[in-house]
Amino acid sequence: MNYRGVVLDLDGTVLSGDSLLPGVRDTLSNIREAGVGVLFVTNNPTRPPAAYAERLESLGVEASPEEVVTSATATIAYLDDHHAGDDVFVIAEDAVTDQLRAADVSLVTDAREADTVVVGYDRTFSYGDMIAALRAFESADALVGTDPDITVPTPDGPVPGSGALINAVAGVVEREPDAVLGKPSDVTARLALSRLGLPAEDCVLVGDRLDTDIAMGNDVGMTTVLVRTGVTNRESDVEPDHVFDSLADALDVL
């Protein structure tokens, strides 16, 4: 089948740390030359789309901010659709808070004034943050997480990700999140398809994680390709349509 759009995970599929994985530059160039639309999707909420596009361009990969969807992008879209006008208390790093502020989300610093609480990646997460969450839910109506990643990879090994912090807050306030964005959420999938302007059956998704990348593609009817260049774990009920060693090896399918 000739696909008209490719949805690409970034870390572990296109990037390894600050470097491109082998063969990625030529593969993406060939995809674009074939007239196939490209969209990059990541569960990292801390780096805005423009910064990712700049990073990719510096590595010789064509990319624009409009071709990057992050879990923060999806969180903002969800808040616009479901909690427009809410006062939002954020438990996350400044990089996440700054993106919400730039999107004109109404932010409050007093947890007791919150209508909605957003939790995301935060390397300074503390006992005080859990106390703040308890105070917020004396009146708040919604708990929103940026992404479900329990851990994220670093050169020294995995460290706690947004999902771990969301679970901590959900546990202390004794309620499940109303939404967790990023992959594999339907909100993120639909946002990706909207950016490409294509139906799911015309798109292929490539990623290295079964529980987020492949699950999202499967859920909406994209063809899915698992690559072994990231944190692939085959002990899962999620099944990709294809498995390759790398993005470059998947070029014939794409």
C-alpha positions in Angstrom: 0.0 0.0 0.0 1.1 3.5 -0.7 0.8 5.6 2.5 0.2 9.3 2.3 1.3 10.1 5.9 3.9 8.9 8.4 3.7 9.5 12.1 7.1 9.2 13.7 8.1 8.8 17.4 11.2 10.8 18.1 13.3 9.4 21.0 14.3 5.9 20.2 13.0 6.0 16.6 14.5 9.1 15.0 16.8 10.3 17.8 19.1 8.7 20.3 20.0 11.4 22.9 21.1 14.4 20.9 22.0 12.4 17.8 20.1 11.0 14.8 20.0 7.3 14.6 21.8 5.7 11.7 20.2 6.1 8.3 17.4 8.4 9.6 18.4 11.5 7.6 18.4 9.7 4.2 15.2 7.8 5.1 13.3 10.9 5.9 14.6 12.7 2.8 13.4 9.8 0.7 9.9 9.8 2.4 9.5 13.5 1.7 10.7 13.2 -1.9 7.9 10.6 -2.4 5.4 13.3 -1.4 4.5 11.6 1.9 3.5 13.8 4.8 5.6 13.6 8.0 4.6 14.3 11.6 6.8 13.8 14.6 5.0 12.9 17.9 6.6 12.7 21.3 5.5 12.2 24.9 8.1 14.6 26.1 6.1 17.7 27.4 9.1 19.8 28.4 10.4 20.8 24.9 8.0 22.9 22.7 7.5 22.0 19.1 9.6 24.9 17.8 12.6 23.7 19.9 12.2 20.1 18.5 12.0 21.5 14.9 15.1 23.6 15.5 16.9 20.6 16.9 16.0 18.4 13.9 16.9 21.1 11.4 20.3 21.4 13.1 20.8 17.7 12.5 20.0 18.0 8.8 16.3 16.8 9.1 13.6 18.9 7.5 11.0 19.9 10.2 8.7 22.7 11.1 7.0 23.4 14.4 3.6 22.5 12.8 5.1 19.0 12.1 5.8 18.3 15.8 3.1 17.3 18.3 4.2 16.9 21.9 2.2 15.7 24.9 2.1 19.3 26.0 0.5 20.2 22.7 -2.1 17.5 23.3 -2.7 18.7 26.8 -3.3 22.2 25.7 -5.7 21.0 23.0 -7.6 18.9 25.6 -7.8 21.9 28.0 -9.2 24.1 25.2 -11.9 21.5 24.4 -12.9 20.4 27.9 -11.8 23.0 30.4 -11.7 26.3 28.6 -11.7 29.2 31.1 -10.8 26.9 34.0 -8.2 28.1 36.5 -5.4 25.6 36.3 -2.8 24.6 38.9 0.3 23.0 37.4 2.6 20.5 39.0 5.3 20.2 36.4 8.6 21.8 35.4 8.7 25.5 34.3 9.1 24.3 30.7 5.6 22.8 30.8 4.1 25.7 32.7 5.5 28.2 30.3 3.9 26.4 27.3 0.5 26.5 29.0 0.9 30.1 29.8 1.9 30.9 26.2 -1.3 29.2 25.1 -3.3 31.5 27.3 -4.3 28.9 29.8 -5.4 30.6 33.0 -2.8 29.6 35.6 -3.0 30.0 39.4 -0.3 29.7 42.0 -2.7 29.1 44.9 -3.8 25.4 44.7 -7.0 26.2 46.4 -8.1 28.4 43.5 -7.8 25.6 41.0 -10.6 24.2 38.9 -8.3 21.8 37.2 -4.9 20.3 38.1 -2.3 19.4 35.4 0.6 17.1 36.3 3.6 16.5 34.2 7.3 15.8 34.2 9.1 17.5 37.1 12.5 16.6 38.4 11.9 18.7 41.6 8.6 16.9 42.4 8.2 16.8 46.2 6.1 16.0 49.3 5.0 19.6 49.1 3.5 19.0 45.6 1.3 16.3 47.0 0.1 18.6 49.8 -0.7 21.2 47.1 -2.7 18.6 45.2 -4.7 17.7 48.3 -5.5 21.4 48.8 -6.4 21.8 45.2 -8.9 19.0 45.3 -10.8 20.6 48.1 -12.6 22.3 45.2 -11.0 21.2 41.9 -13.0 19.2 39.4 -10.4 17.6 37.1 -7.0 15.9 37.2 -5.1 15.9 33.9 -1.8 14.3 33.1 0.5 15.2 30.3 1.6 11.7 29.4 1.7 8.2 30.8 5.4 7.4 30.7 6.3 5.9 34.0 10.1 6.1 33.2 12.1 8.0 30.7 15.6 6.9 29.4 18.8 8.8 30.3 22.4 7.9 29.6 22.6 6.7 33.3 19.5 4.6 33.0 15.8 5.2 33.4 14.4 7.9 35.7 10.8 8.6 36.8 8.7 10.2 34.1 5.4 12.0 34.1 3.3 8.9 34.6 5.0 8.2 38.0 4.1 11.6 39.2 0.6 11.5 37.9 0.1 8.2 39.8 1.5 9.7 43.0 -0.9 12.6 42.8 -3.8 10.4 41.8 -3.1 8.2 44.8 -2.9 10.9 47.4 -6.1 12.7 46.1 -7.8 9.3 45.7 -9.2 9.7 42.2 -8.2 8.6 38.8 -7.1 11.1 36.2 -9.8 12.5 34.0 -7.4 12.3 31.1 -3.8 11.4 30.4 -2.6 12.9 27.2 0.4 12.0 25.0 0.5 8.6 23.3 -1.5 6.4 23.3 -4.5 8.8 24.0 -7.2 9.2 21.4 -6.8 13.0 21.7 -3.2 12.8 20.6 -4.0 10.4 17.8 -6.8 12.6 16.4 -4.6 15.7 16.7 -1.9 13.9 14.7 -4.3 12.9 11.9 -5.8 16.4 11.9 -2.3 17.9 11.4 -1.7 15.5 8.5 -5.2 16.0 7.1 -5.5 12.3 6.4 -7.6 9.4 7.5 -5.9 6.8 9.7 -6.0 4.1 7.0 -3.7 6.3 4.8 -1.1 6.6 7.6 1.6 4.5 9.1 3.0 5.0 12.6 6.6 4.1 13.5 7.8 3.8 17.1 9.8 1.9 19.5 7.3 1.4 22.3 4.4 -1.1 22.2 2.4 0.4 25.0 2.4 4.0 23.7 3.4 4.2 20.0 2.0 1.0 18.6 -1.0 1.0 20.9 -2.1 4.4 19.7 -1.7 3.5 16.0 -3.6 0.3 16.4 -6.4 2.0 18.3 -7.2 4.4 15.5 -6.5 2.1 12.5 -3.1 3.2 11.3 -0.6 0.6 10.0 2.0 0.2 12.8 5.7 -0.4 12.6 7.8 -1.3 15.6 11.6 -0.5 15.5 14.1 -2.1 17.8 16.3 1.1 18.2 14.7 2.2 21.5 13.1 0.6 24.5 11.2 -2.1 22.7 9.7 -4.7 25.0 8.0 -7.6 23.2 6.3 -8.9 26.4 3.0 -7.2 25.5 -0.4 -8.0 24.1 0.0 -5.1 21.7 1.0 -6.4 18.2 2.5 -4.2 15.5 1.8 -4.9 11.8 5.6 -4.9 11.0 8.8 -5.1 13.0 12.2 -3.8 11.8 15.6 -3.2 13.3 15.4 0.5 12.5 13.6 3.3 10.7 16.0 2.9 7.8 15.1 -0.8 7.4 11.4 0.1 7.3 11.8 2.4 4.2 10.2 -0.1 1.7 7.0 -0.3 3.8 6.9 3.5 4.3 
